[in-house]
Amino acid sequence: MLRSVVFALFLLSFSATSYASSTFRCNSTLVSLGASMQEVRNKCGEPVAKESLGFKSVINQYGHTHQLHVAEWLYGPKGGMYYFLRFEGGDLAKISSTR
C-alpha cells in the first residue's frame, strides 16, 4: 500500500509544478546538497517513504565508468508540500517539492 502511494506521488511530481532547491529545512536545521544519507536521517528523521531507483553510470576524470546507487526519500506533507530528496552514491544530489 505504502509503495503504491509513493509511486502515485512520484508520478504526480512530474505532472504538478515541481520546485528544486539546494537546501531542505528539517525542524530547526538545514540539510544541503552533498549531505550524506546518515546526516539527513540524523537531522530530519526517517522519511515517510524510501524508493530505490536503480543505478546511474558515471565516468570519472580518468575515463573509468562506475555505478552509483540512486534512491529517493519522501518527506511531508509539510504545509501542503511533499519533498523529494534524491541521493546518488549516498549523497544528496537533488531536492524537489510539489503540492
Number of C-alpha atoms within 10 A of each C-alpha: 6 10 11 9 11 17 14 11 18 17 11 14 19 10 10 12 10 15 12 12 11 13 16 19 11 15 9 7 9 12 19 18 17 16 15 18 18 12 15 20 13 11 15 18 13 13 16 13 16 18 15 12 13 11 14 12 10 12 10 9 7 6 8 8 11 11 13 16 15 19 21 21 19 21 19 14 12 9 7 8 12 20 23 25 23 23 24 21 15 16 22 24 19 18 21 18 20 20 16
